[in-house]
């Protein structure tokens, strides 16, 4: 295992641990998910450059597009919950109420 692969794997695991352990605010959960997606983007870009497959060059751009869509949906959810509940604490949110 190369140092690049080890670094990317450790970054993904740290993001996953951050998501599992620090779920007090919605912003911190969104940042952990975003860092996981950025790590996956860097991993797919690295694999594409190492293998030099022309068919796999669209995969990192597709992942980056989905990451941007996820970020915009997460921020819209953050704004909506901050307006309705006046906080971003995940324990105070009850999304089943109308």
Secondary structure, DSSP 4 states (H G I P E B T S, - for coil): --HHHHHHHHHHHHHHHHHHH--SBHHHHHHHHHHHHHHHHHHHHHHHHHHT-STTHHHHHHHHHHHHHHHHHHHHHHHHHHHHHS--BTTT--TT--
